Amino acid sequence: MKILLVRLSSMGDLIHTLPALTDLAQHRPDVQLDWLCEAAFADIAQLHPFTAKVLPMQWRQWRKQLLKKESFKEAFTALDELCGALRAARYDWVLDSQGLLKSAAFARLAGAPVYGLDKNSAREPLATWTYRRRFAVETGRDAVWRNRTLFAQAFAYSFDGAADFGVSGDTGFRLPEMAQPYGVILHAASRADKHWQADAWRGLMQRWYQEQGLPLWLPWGSDAERERAEQLAQGLDFVRVCPPLSLAQAADVLRGATAVVGVDTGLLHLADAVGVPVVGIYTASHPHKTGLQPSARACAVGAMGQIPTVDEVYQALQQVMP
């Protein structure tokens, strides 16, 4: 059976889909699963060994190009080529696990029946009108559970046990200057209200180093994030700013860390997926929906509108570290 999975974005959403692939590999090894996603997150889809093929697309770029006369043809050609590739693959059916009008539209390009969430379960109920089969998945539960439940219904099996992200092994990437052991600080998020205060970060980093002697590394993904990382590291000779990293390289850097502390961002969930001790700082999101998976090595502090203190974060760090 040849199936196309449509989960376009975001990084965290793709990561929260990985345990469902582990379940699928266990219960339905006969399935060949290709994955359509934004090119920026293709490395995440490729982390799971059950992903047969990743089909990257660039809707964020094409959407802008389609509005400009000089770039319209380029974007239209790219979309047409994607449509041709999807139809040529001759999928038995398509699973849209995102439940958006955008994802439903791309799922339809494959020319095969589309399965997905029902109108009471999808984020955008109108998207479900295009589905051949629809499945009810309880809302209010965490994203990993919802994905595992959708896959189990769509592929007709039952799952149990803790979530297994199934991430492929270490590729061996290391920064030459990155001696072990070390810690990682994930300070950046896509929304400003998810940030933790700069003085809190500096206080935590100083305490971590003073009490445990670990050098600390700060990854970044944009110029603004790099500038913020440099500001946080200023005057702290035990804090280093990472060079540019691909998501695959970032996974290896996280995997090699003694522990990771970060705000609610994609890299935090990637750290959880690769199995390192991790503390998540929540300030403007619900940890029970997008939180870390229950584990002795993972702890979430804070909540919507409840900003944790340095003491609370450091106490959580002590709990998860070996």
Protein Blocks (a to p, Z undefined) as FASTA:
>chain_A
ZZddddfbcfklmmmmmmmmmmmmmmmmmbccdddddfklmmmmmmpmklmbacdddfkl
mmmmmmpmklmmmmmmmmmmmmmmmmmnopabdcdfkopaklmmmmmmnopacddddfkl
pmblmlmmmpmbdcdddehiafklmmmmmmmmmnopadedjddehpacdehiacfklccd
dddddfbcfbfklpccfklmmmmmmmmmmmnopacddddfbfklmmmmmmmmgopakbcc
dddddfklmmmmmmmpmbdcddddfklmmmmmnopacddddfkbcfklmmccddfkbcce
ddehiacdfklmmmmmmmmpZZ
